[in-house]
């Protein structure tokens, strides 16, 4: 079972947002052979970084 660390009630425009911060006991293992990061940008549509050698860099 997860442990609740903190509960926040944040006022927003016309509503309240409830944020729950909790600690997980187990973390799923990541297969680092297939790892990528995606960043949605302003000047470019998307930036992608990967650890795969076959993936080429192109400008979008």
NORCOR-V53318 format. One line per field, one symbol per residue. ss: DSSP state (~ for helix, > for strand, _ for the rest). phi: phi as a letter, one per 30 degrees, with the letter a starting at -180 (. if undefined). burial: b if it has 24 or more other ideal C-beta (glycine too) atoms within 12 Angstrom, else e. Layout:
# NORCOR-V53318
ss: ???
phi: ???
burial: ???
This chain:
# NORCOR-V53318
ss: __>>>>>>>>>>__>>>>>>>>>____________>>>>>_____>>>>>__________
phi: .dcdcabcccdbdiabcccccbccdbcddcdddbbbbbbdccdcdacbbbcddddcdbcc
burial: eeeeeeeeeeeeeeeeeeeeeeeeeeeeeeeeeeeeeeeeeeeeeeeeeeeeeeeeeeee
